[in-house]
Amino acid sequence: MTTFSETNVTHPAPHRTHTVLNQSVPRADVNEFTLDTVLAEGVRRHDADWATGELTDIGALVGSATFQHDAELANTIIPELKTFDRWGNRIDEVEYHPAYHRIISAAVAHGAHTSAWADPKPGANVARAAAFMMFAQIEPGHSCPISMTNAVIPSLELQPDVAAIWKPRALSRSYTPELDAPGKASAIFGMSMTEKQGGSDVRANTTVATPAGRGGPGADYLLTGHKWFCSAPMSDAFLVLAQAEGAGGEGLSCFLLPRILPDGTRNVFRIQRLKNKLGNKSNASSEIELDGTVGVMVGEPGRGVRTIIEMVARTRLDCVLGSTSGMRQSVAEAVWHARHRSAFGKVLADQPAMTSVLADLALESEAATVTALRLARAHDEDANEQERSFRRLATAVAKYWICKRGPHHAYEALECLGGNGYTEDFPLARRYREQPVMAVWEGSGNVIALDVLRAMTREPDSVAAFDAEVNLARSSSALLDDHLDRVRRQLGELAGLDAASAQLRARTVVESMALALQASLLTRFSPAAVADAFIDARLGPDRTHEYGTLSPSADLQAILRRA
């Protein structure tokens, strides 16, 4: 009998089908600052060149394979609510994977939260914006509490006695996740305004605040109510809105609500459930119940919206930064893949149809980046009255447009990777789920468009400042000049309409304003190949909202070299 080993069978080479061919190499251990030409140029242009060293360090950190893996872990092993401890005591804690804490700790250590407040000077908000965007580019969920900690400062400063206690903690570069850690000197902040019956109509809030003593600004109140959305519930303190009662003043007011009271005990803060969100998985969002919860009034009684709007304005800027960072990730991943994969006899990036798509995605990303950094510079300490008026209107306009462009941009970039892009093993699937949150957070499209109308009516200087800014590029392009004229006509017509008619036109006008701002900034700050292609594609007679439809005359390679 012949054994198997004695036969003359020819065996195939082992694992031949497992040999990997024509796949891109991992995009890891790269420097996300030095590779981002547009971001680095903006940092230099807007007086933040002094931060280049630290930004380069951040770029290497977030581009490392280790940081990327932490981002994956934080979004796949997601936060878990622990309502009670093992003995039945109510603890209301959220447990995160350690990777999340490593990420937020690094962001705090590099000042991505409050560095511009800690060391205000020309370019401080630009440097902080660049740091924030690089961290958010790789892991966006943690940027929610990072943003709110930055944004809370101007609201705190309206109540100096409260700011004296909490501002130094917010400025700290240390991060301690445990709420009641002994000697804890740092703080992460959150915000909770919306309620289930009101949503964006925060004046419909029904949470009640009863004075615990004298009442009024800086005094303790006891809050009772239900908040429909409370992101980052393990933050150390929150700004919330409630209807104040008593002799200290009535009406919707703003309160600082700490998780740990001065005597070391836990404040009543019942986390009812965590939201099962489309994306933003690493960041826990929750519903909370307040029941005799201690809060300190911040700002004037009955002026809660005016107090907390200072925080909202800064978080809206960070929505622009967050969407912009997402666009950068999308472009970087799509271009990387296309430059490392061949199809139909050529490197994918050299196939004309793909080149046009990639260049168009890069145009959108560059337009968002130059706009974001220009807005950041307008938020610096040295901003004059015109700059403050400009940022009031331009931040809302950019928040509306850039955040709306994010989801479509992410989808088109995902498609560049083909089937790989649709799998959760690659980061663009996560990015596609992430981008819509920036359009919803701090005011969805209609809310922002209406806010633009409100700013035009209440602060007419903001319209003049916006007009002056965009017209700095006049006479450089006939198409742009025509569009600038159109925006002026639209604004003039809008001013003469009744409220209902103005609302119907608001989105159209805000879109025109956003494109005017982006085209003007690209004309002034970017190479002609970029500005000309953008103006032709976004303002020309053949304009579409589909990517990959650039003019045959566009210098696609010049655009892509910047990506």
C-alpha positions as CSV (number, residue, x, y, z in Angstrom):
1,M,0.0,0.0,0.0
2,T,1.3,3.4,-0.9
3,T,1.3,6.1,1.7
4,F,0.4,9.8,1.0
5,S,4.0,10.9,1.5
6,E,5.2,8.5,-1.3
7,T,3.0,9.9,-4.0
8,N,4.3,12.4,-6.6
9,V,1.7,15.0,-6.0
10,T,2.7,18.6,-6.7
11,H,1.4,20.9,-3.9
12,P,0.6,24.6,-4.4
13,A,2.8,27.1,-2.6
14,P,1.3,27.5,0.9
15,H,-1.0,30.5,1.4
16,R,-0.6,31.8,-2.2
17,T,-4.1,33.4,-2.0
18,H,-3.1,35.3,1.2
19,T,-0.4,37.3,-0.6
20,V,-1.6,40.9,-0.5
21,L,-1.2,42.7,-3.8
22,N,-2.2,46.2,-4.9
23,Q,-3.5,47.4,-1.6
24,S,-2.4,50.7,-0.1
25,V,0.1,50.6,2.8
26,P,-1.2,51.8,6.2
27,R,-1.4,55.6,6.6
28,A,0.4,55.6,9.9
29,D,3.4,57.2,11.6
30,V,3.0,60.3,9.6
31,N,3.0,64.0,10.8
32,E,-0.4,65.5,10.4
33,F,0.9,69.0,10.7
34,T,3.9,69.1,8.4
35,L,2.0,67.1,5.8
36,D,-1.0,69.5,5.9
37,T,0.3,72.4,3.7
38,V,-2.9,74.4,4.0
39,L,-3.0,74.2,7.8
40,A,0.7,75.1,8.2
41,E,0.4,78.0,5.9
42,G,-2.6,79.3,7.8
43,V,-0.8,79.1,11.1
44,R,2.0,81.2,9.7
45,R,-0.3,83.7,8.0
46,H,-2.4,84.4,11.1
47,D,0.4,85.2,13.5
48,A,0.7,81.8,15.2
49,D,4.1,80.8,13.8
50,W,5.4,80.8,17.4
51,A,3.4,77.6,17.9
52,T,5.0,75.6,15.1
53,G,7.1,73.5,17.4
54,E,4.3,72.2,19.6
55,L,2.0,71.8,16.6
56,T,4.6,69.7,14.9
57,D,4.8,67.5,18.0
58,I,1.0,67.2,18.0
59,G,1.1,66.2,14.3
60,A,3.5,63.4,15.0
61,L,1.5,62.2,18.0
62,V,-1.9,62.0,16.4
63,G,-0.4,60.6,13.2
64,S,1.2,57.7,15.1
65,A,-0.1,54.2,14.7
66,T,-0.5,54.1,18.5
67,F,-2.8,57.1,18.6
68,Q,-4.8,55.8,15.6
69,H,-5.3,52.5,17.4
70,D,-6.5,54.3,20.5
71,A,-9.0,56.2,18.4
72,E,-10.3,52.9,17.0
73,L,-10.6,51.4,20.5
74,A,-12.4,54.4,21.9
75,N,-15.0,54.1,19.2
76,T,-15.5,50.4,19.2
77,I,-15.4,49.7,23.0
78,I,-17.9,52.4,23.7
79,P,-18.9,54.1,27.0
80,E,-21.1,52.1,29.4
81,L,-23.5,53.5,32.0
82,K,-23.0,52.3,35.5
83,T,-26.0,53.6,37.4
84,F,-25.3,51.7,40.6
85,D,-22.3,50.1,42.3
86,R,-22.3,46.5,43.3
87,W,-23.9,47.2,46.7
88,G,-26.8,49.2,45.2
89,N,-25.5,52.7,45.8
90,R,-26.5,55.1,43.1
91,I,-23.2,56.4,41.4
92,D,-24.3,57.6,38.0
93,E,-21.0,57.1,36.3
94,V,-20.0,56.3,32.7
95,E,-17.1,53.9,32.2
96,Y,-14.8,54.6,29.2
97,H,-12.1,52.5,27.6
98,P,-8.7,53.7,28.8
99,A,-7.9,54.7,25.2
100,Y,-10.4,57.5,25.5
101,H,-8.8,58.8,28.6
102,R,-5.3,58.7,26.9
103,I,-6.6,60.7,24.0
104,I,-8.4,63.4,26.0
105,S,-5.4,63.6,28.4
106,A,-3.1,64.3,25.5
107,A,-5.4,66.9,24.1
108,V,-5.5,68.7,27.5
109,A,-1.8,68.4,27.9
110,H,-1.2,70.2,24.6
111,G,-3.8,72.9,25.4
112,A,-6.3,72.0,22.7
113,H,-9.0,73.1,25.2
114,T,-8.0,76.4,26.8
115,S,-4.5,77.4,25.7
116,A,-5.8,80.6,24.0
117,W,-7.4,81.8,27.3
118,A,-4.3,80.8,29.4
119,D,-1.9,82.8,27.1
120,P,-3.9,85.3,25.1
121,K,-1.9,87.0,22.3
122,P,-2.0,87.4,18.6
123,G,-2.6,84.0,16.9
124,A,-3.4,82.3,20.2
125,N,-6.8,81.1,18.9
126,V,-5.3,80.1,15.6
127,A,-2.7,77.9,17.4
128,R,-5.4,76.4,19.6
129,A,-7.6,75.8,16.5
130,A,-4.8,73.9,14.7
131,A,-4.2,71.7,17.8
132,F,-7.9,71.1,18.2
133,M,-8.3,70.2,14.5
134,M,-5.5,67.7,14.5
135,F,-6.8,65.8,17.6
136,A,-10.3,65.9,16.1
137,Q,-9.1,64.7,12.8
138,I,-8.1,61.3,14.2
139,E,-10.6,61.0,17.1
140,P,-13.5,63.4,17.0
141,G,-15.6,62.2,20.0
142,H,-13.4,63.6,22.7
143,S,-13.4,67.0,21.1
144,C,-16.9,67.6,22.5
145,P,-15.8,68.1,26.2
146,I,-12.6,69.7,25.0
147,S,-14.6,72.3,23.0
148,M,-17.1,72.9,25.9
149,T,-14.2,73.5,28.3
150,N,-12.8,76.1,26.0
151,A,-16.2,77.7,25.4
152,V,-17.3,78.0,29.0
153,I,-14.7,80.7,29.9
154,P,-16.5,83.8,28.6
155,S,-19.7,82.7,30.4
156,L,-17.9,82.1,33.6
157,E,-16.3,85.5,33.5
158,L,-19.7,87.1,33.6
159,Q,-19.8,85.9,37.3
160,P,-16.3,86.8,38.7
161,D,-16.7,85.0,42.1
162,V,-17.6,81.8,40.3
163,A,-14.9,82.3,37.7
164,A,-12.3,82.7,40.5
165,I,-13.0,79.1,41.6
166,W,-13.5,77.4,38.3
167,K,-11.5,79.2,35.6
168,P,-8.1,78.1,37.0
169,R,-9.3,74.5,36.9
170,A,-10.5,74.8,33.3
171,L,-7.1,76.3,32.3
172,S,-5.2,73.4,33.8
173,R,-3.1,71.2,31.5
174,S,-3.7,68.1,33.6
175,Y,-6.6,65.6,33.2
176,T,-8.0,63.4,36.0
177,P,-11.0,61.3,34.9
178,E,-12.2,60.4,38.5
179,L,-14.8,63.0,39.6
180,D,-13.8,62.9,43.3
181,A,-10.0,62.3,43.0
182,P,-8.3,63.7,46.1
183,G,-6.7,67.1,45.5
184,K,-8.1,67.3,41.9
185,A,-7.2,70.8,40.6
186,S,-8.5,70.5,36.9
187,A,-11.9,70.5,35.4
188,I,-13.6,69.5,32.2
189,F,-16.9,71.3,31.4
190,G,-20.2,70.3,29.8
191,M,-23.4,72.1,28.8
192,S,-27.0,71.0,28.9
193,M,-29.8,73.2,27.6
194,T,-32.3,71.2,25.6
195,E,-35.3,69.5,27.1
196,K,-37.7,66.9,25.4
197,Q,-40.6,69.3,25.1
198,G,-38.6,72.2,23.6
199,G,-35.4,71.1,21.8
200,S,-33.8,74.2,20.3
201,D,-36.6,76.4,21.8
202,V,-34.7,76.6,25.1
203,R,-37.1,79.3,26.4
204,A,-39.6,76.5,26.7
205,N,-37.5,74.8,29.3
206,T,-39.4,73.6,32.4
207,T,-36.6,72.8,34.8
208,V,-37.2,74.9,38.0
209,A,-34.5,76.5,40.2
210,T,-35.5,77.4,43.7
211,P,-33.2,79.5,45.8
212,A,-31.5,77.7,48.7
213,G,-31.0,81.0,50.5
214,R,-30.8,84.7,49.4
215,G,-31.0,83.9,45.7
216,G,-29.6,86.0,42.9
217,P,-26.2,85.9,41.0
218,G,-23.6,83.7,42.7
219,A,-26.1,82.1,45.0
220,D,-27.1,78.5,45.4
221,Y,-30.3,77.1,43.9
222,L,-31.9,73.7,43.9
223,L,-32.7,72.5,40.4
224,T,-35.4,70.0,39.5
225,G,-36.1,68.9,35.9
226,H,-35.1,66.6,33.0
227,K,-32.5,67.4,30.3
228,W,-33.0,65.6,27.0
229,F,-29.4,65.9,25.9
230,C,-26.3,66.1,28.1
231,S,-23.1,65.3,26.4
232,A,-20.0,64.2,28.3
233,P,-21.8,63.5,31.6
234,M,-18.6,62.7,33.4
235,S,-17.5,66.3,33.1
236,D,-16.7,68.0,36.4
237,A,-19.3,70.8,35.9
238,F,-22.0,72.0,33.5
239,L,-23.8,75.1,32.5
240,V,-27.5,74.5,32.4
241,L,-30.7,76.6,32.0
242,A,-33.6,76.6,34.4
243,Q,-36.6,78.8,35.3
244,A,-35.5,80.7,38.5
245,E,-38.0,81.3,41.2
246,G,-38.0,83.6,44.3
247,A,-37.1,87.1,45.3
248,G,-33.6,86.8,43.7
249,G,-35.2,87.2,40.3
250,E,-37.5,85.2,38.0
251,G,-37.2,83.8,34.5
252,L,-34.9,81.6,32.5
253,S,-31.4,81.8,34.1
254,C,-28.0,80.1,33.8
255,F,-26.5,77.9,36.5
256,L,-23.2,76.2,37.1
257,L,-23.9,72.6,38.2
258,P,-20.9,70.7,39.8
259,R,-20.8,67.0,39.9
260,I,-18.9,67.1,43.3
261,L,-20.1,69.6,45.9
262,P,-17.6,71.7,48.0
263,D,-18.0,69.3,51.0
264,G,-16.8,66.4,48.8
265,T,-20.3,64.7,48.4
266,R,-21.8,64.0,45.1
267,N,-24.4,66.3,43.6
268,V,-27.7,64.8,42.5
269,F,-27.1,64.0,38.8
270,R,-29.1,61.0,37.7
271,I,-28.0,59.7,34.4
272,Q,-31.2,58.1,33.0
273,R,-29.7,56.5,29.9
274,L,-27.0,57.0,27.2
275,K,-28.1,58.0,23.8
276,N,-27.7,55.4,21.0
277,K,-26.2,57.8,18.5
278,L,-25.5,57.4,14.8
279,G,-21.9,58.3,15.3
280,N,-19.7,60.2,17.9
281,K,-19.6,56.8,19.7
282,S,-16.6,57.5,22.0
283,N,-18.4,60.5,23.5
284,A,-21.2,59.5,25.8
285,S,-24.4,61.6,25.5
286,S,-27.1,61.2,28.0
287,E,-30.4,62.1,29.5
288,I,-30.2,63.4,33.0
289,E,-32.6,64.0,35.9
290,L,-32.1,66.8,38.3
291,D,-33.9,66.5,41.7
292,G,-32.9,69.1,44.2
293,T,-29.6,69.4,42.4
294,V,-27.3,72.3,43.6
295,G,-26.5,74.9,41.0
296,V,-24.9,78.4,41.3
297,M,-26.5,81.2,39.3
298,V,-24.2,82.6,36.7
299,G,-25.0,86.0,35.2
300,E,-28.2,88.0,35.7
301,P,-31.5,86.5,36.7
302,G,-33.8,86.0,33.7
303,R,-30.8,86.5,31.3
304,G,-29.8,82.8,31.0
305,V,-29.8,82.6,27.3
306,R,-27.7,85.8,27.0
307,T,-25.3,84.3,29.6
308,I,-24.9,80.9,28.0
309,I,-24.9,82.2,24.4
310,E,-21.3,83.2,25.0
311,M,-20.5,79.5,25.4
312,V,-22.6,78.6,22.4
313,A,-20.8,81.1,20.1
314,R,-17.5,79.4,20.9
315,T,-18.8,75.9,20.4
316,R,-20.2,76.9,17.1
317,L,-16.7,77.9,16.0
318,D,-15.5,74.5,17.1
319,C,-18.3,72.9,15.0
320,V,-16.6,74.6,12.0
321,L,-13.2,73.4,13.2
322,G,-14.6,69.8,13.7
323,S,-16.2,69.6,10.3
324,T,-13.0,71.0,8.7
325,S,-10.8,68.4,10.5
326,G,-13.1,65.7,9.2
327,M,-12.7,67.0,5.6
328,R,-8.9,66.9,6.1
329,Q,-9.1,63.3,7.3
330,S,-11.3,62.4,4.3
331,V,-9.0,64.0,1.8
332,A,-5.8,62.6,3.3
333,E,-7.2,59.0,3.4
334,A,-8.7,59.2,-0.1
335,V,-5.6,60.6,-1.7
336,W,-3.3,58.2,0.2
337,H,-5.4,55.2,-1.0
338,A,-5.5,56.5,-4.6
339,R,-1.7,57.0,-4.7
340,H,-1.0,53.5,-3.5
341,R,-3.5,51.5,-5.6
342,S,-3.5,50.8,-9.4
343,A,-6.6,50.2,-11.6
344,F,-6.9,49.7,-15.3
345,G,-3.1,50.1,-15.9
346,K,-2.5,53.2,-13.9
347,V,-2.1,54.4,-10.3
348,L,-5.6,55.3,-9.3
349,A,-4.8,58.9,-8.5
350,D,-3.6,59.3,-12.1
351,Q,-6.9,58.2,-13.7
352,P,-8.5,61.4,-14.9
353,A,-11.9,60.8,-13.4
354,M,-10.4,60.0,-10.0
355,T,-8.0,62.9,-10.2
356,S,-10.9,65.3,-10.7
357,V,-12.8,63.9,-7.7
358,L,-9.8,64.0,-5.4
359,A,-9.0,67.6,-6.5
360,D,-12.5,68.7,-5.9
361,L,-12.5,67.1,-2.4
362,A,-9.2,68.9,-1.7
363,L,-10.7,72.2,-2.8
364,E,-13.6,71.8,-0.4
365,S,-11.1,71.0,2.4
366,E,-8.9,73.9,1.6
367,A,-11.8,76.3,1.5
368,A,-13.0,75.1,4.9
369,T,-9.5,75.3,6.4
370,V,-8.8,78.9,5.3
371,T,-12.2,79.9,6.6
372,A,-11.8,78.2,9.9
373,L,-8.4,79.7,10.6
374,R,-9.6,83.2,9.6
375,L,-12.4,82.9,12.0
376,A,-10.1,81.7,14.8
377,R,-7.9,84.8,14.3
378,A,-11.0,87.0,14.6
379,H,-11.5,85.5,18.1
380,D,-8.2,86.6,19.4
381,E,-7.7,89.1,22.3
382,D,-6.6,91.9,20.0
383,A,-9.7,91.8,17.8
384,N,-11.0,95.3,17.2
385,E,-14.7,96.2,16.9
386,Q,-14.9,95.4,13.2
387,E,-13.3,92.0,13.8
388,R,-15.8,91.2,16.5
389,S,-18.7,92.3,14.3
390,F,-17.3,90.2,11.4
391,R,-16.9,87.1,13.6
392,R,-20.5,87.4,15.0
393,L,-22.0,87.0,11.5
394,A,-19.2,85.0,9.7
395,T,-19.1,82.2,12.4
396,A,-22.8,81.5,12.0
397,V,-22.5,81.6,8.2
398,A,-19.6,79.2,8.2
399,K,-21.2,77.0,10.8
400,Y,-24.2,76.6,8.5
401,W,-22.3,75.9,5.3
402,I,-19.2,74.0,6.2
403,C,-21.0,71.7,8.6
404,K,-23.6,71.0,6.0
405,R,-20.9,70.2,3.4
406,G,-19.3,67.7,5.8
407,P,-21.5,64.6,5.3
408,H,-21.5,64.7,1.5
409,H,-17.8,65.3,1.5
410,A,-17.2,62.3,3.8
411,Y,-19.3,60.1,1.6
412,E,-17.5,61.0,-1.6
413,A,-14.1,60.4,0.0
414,L,-15.4,57.0,1.3
415,E,-16.4,56.1,-2.2
416,C,-12.8,56.7,-3.4
417,L,-11.8,53.7,-1.3
418,G,-14.4,51.5,-2.9
419,G,-15.6,48.6,-0.7
420,N,-12.8,49.2,1.8
421,G,-14.2,52.6,2.6
422,Y,-17.6,51.0,3.5
423,T,-16.0,48.8,6.1
424,E,-15.5,49.8,9.7
425,D,-11.8,48.6,9.5
426,F,-11.0,51.9,7.7
427,P,-11.5,55.3,9.3
428,L,-13.8,56.8,6.7
429,A,-16.8,54.8,7.6
430,R,-16.5,56.2,11.1
431,R,-16.0,59.7,9.7
432,Y,-19.1,59.4,7.5
433,R,-21.2,58.6,10.6
434,E,-19.4,61.5,12.5
435,Q,-19.9,64.4,10.2
436,P,-23.6,65.0,10.6
437,V,-23.3,65.7,14.3
438,M,-21.5,69.0,13.6
439,A,-24.4,70.2,11.5
440,V,-26.9,69.3,14.3
441,W,-24.9,70.3,17.4
442,E,-25.3,73.9,18.6
443,G,-28.1,74.6,16.1
444,S,-29.2,72.7,13.0
445,G,-29.5,74.4,9.6
446,N,-32.7,76.3,10.2
447,V,-31.7,77.5,13.7
448,I,-28.4,78.8,12.3
449,A,-30.0,80.5,9.3
450,L,-32.5,82.2,11.6
451,D,-29.6,83.3,13.8
452,V,-28.0,84.9,10.8
453,L,-31.2,86.9,10.2
454,R,-31.3,87.9,13.9
455,A,-27.7,89.1,13.7
456,M,-28.4,91.2,10.6
457,T,-31.4,92.9,12.4
458,R,-29.9,93.4,15.8
459,E,-26.3,94.0,14.8
460,P,-26.2,95.8,11.5
461,D,-22.5,96.5,11.9
462,S,-21.9,92.8,11.4
463,V,-23.3,93.0,7.9
464,A,-21.0,95.9,7.0
465,A,-18.0,94.1,8.5
466,F,-18.8,90.9,6.5
467,D,-19.3,92.9,3.3
468,A,-15.9,94.6,3.9
469,E,-14.1,91.3,4.4
470,V,-15.4,89.5,1.3
471,N,-14.9,92.5,-0.9
472,L,-11.2,92.6,-0.2
473,A,-10.9,90.2,-3.1
474,R,-13.0,92.4,-5.5
475,S,-11.6,92.9,-9.0
476,S,-9.6,89.7,-9.0
477,S,-12.2,87.6,-10.8
478,A,-15.3,88.6,-12.9
479,L,-17.2,85.6,-11.6
480,L,-16.4,86.5,-8.0
481,D,-17.3,90.1,-8.6
482,D,-20.7,89.1,-10.0
483,H,-21.3,86.9,-7.0
484,L,-20.3,89.7,-4.6
485,D,-22.8,91.9,-6.3
486,R,-25.5,89.2,-6.0
487,V,-24.8,88.9,-2.3
488,R,-25.3,92.6,-1.8
489,R,-28.6,92.5,-3.7
490,Q,-29.8,89.5,-1.7
491,L,-28.9,91.2,1.6
492,G,-30.7,94.4,0.5
493,E,-33.8,92.5,-0.6
494,L,-33.8,90.5,2.7
495,A,-33.8,93.7,4.7
496,G,-37.1,94.7,3.1
497,L,-39.0,91.5,3.7
498,D,-41.4,90.6,6.5
499,A,-40.3,87.9,8.9
500,A,-42.0,85.0,7.2
501,S,-40.7,85.9,3.8
502,A,-37.2,86.4,5.1
503,Q,-37.2,82.9,6.7
504,L,-38.1,81.4,3.3
505,R,-35.0,83.1,1.7
506,A,-32.6,82.7,4.6
507,R,-30.9,79.5,3.5
508,T,-30.3,80.7,0.0
509,V,-28.8,84.0,1.2
510,V,-26.6,82.2,3.9
511,E,-25.3,79.8,1.3
512,S,-24.4,82.8,-1.0
513,M,-22.6,84.5,1.8
514,A,-20.6,81.4,2.7
515,L,-19.4,80.9,-0.8
516,A,-18.5,84.6,-1.1
517,L,-16.4,84.3,2.1
518,Q,-14.6,81.1,1.0
519,A,-14.0,82.4,-2.5
520,S,-12.6,85.7,-1.2
521,L,-10.3,84.0,1.3
522,L,-9.0,81.5,-1.3
523,T,-8.4,84.4,-3.7
524,R,-6.3,86.2,-1.1
525,F,-4.5,83.4,0.6
526,S,-4.2,80.3,-1.7
527,P,-2.5,79.8,-5.1
528,A,-4.3,80.9,-8.2
529,A,-4.9,77.3,-9.3
530,V,-6.9,76.7,-6.2
531,A,-8.9,79.9,-6.1
532,D,-9.7,79.8,-9.9
533,A,-10.9,76.2,-9.7
534,F,-13.0,76.9,-6.7
535,I,-14.7,80.0,-8.1
536,D,-15.4,78.3,-11.4
537,A,-16.8,75.2,-9.7
538,R,-18.8,76.9,-7.0
539,L,-19.8,80.2,-8.5
540,G,-19.8,79.5,-12.3
541,P,-22.8,79.0,-14.5
542,D,-22.3,75.2,-14.6
543,R,-21.9,74.9,-10.9
544,T,-23.2,71.7,-9.2
545,H,-23.0,70.2,-5.8
546,E,-21.5,67.0,-7.1
547,Y,-17.8,66.4,-6.6
548,G,-15.6,65.5,-9.6
549,T,-17.1,68.0,-12.1
550,L,-14.2,70.5,-12.2
551,S,-13.5,72.4,-15.4
552,P,-11.1,70.6,-17.8
553,S,-8.9,73.8,-17.6
554,A,-8.4,73.4,-13.8
555,D,-4.9,72.5,-12.7
556,L,-5.8,69.4,-10.9
557,Q,-2.2,68.3,-10.1
558,A,-1.4,71.7,-8.5
559,I,-4.4,71.4,-6.3
560,L,-3.6,67.8,-5.3
561,R,0.0,68.6,-4.5
562,R,-1.3,70.6,-1.5
563,A,-3.3,67.6,-0.3
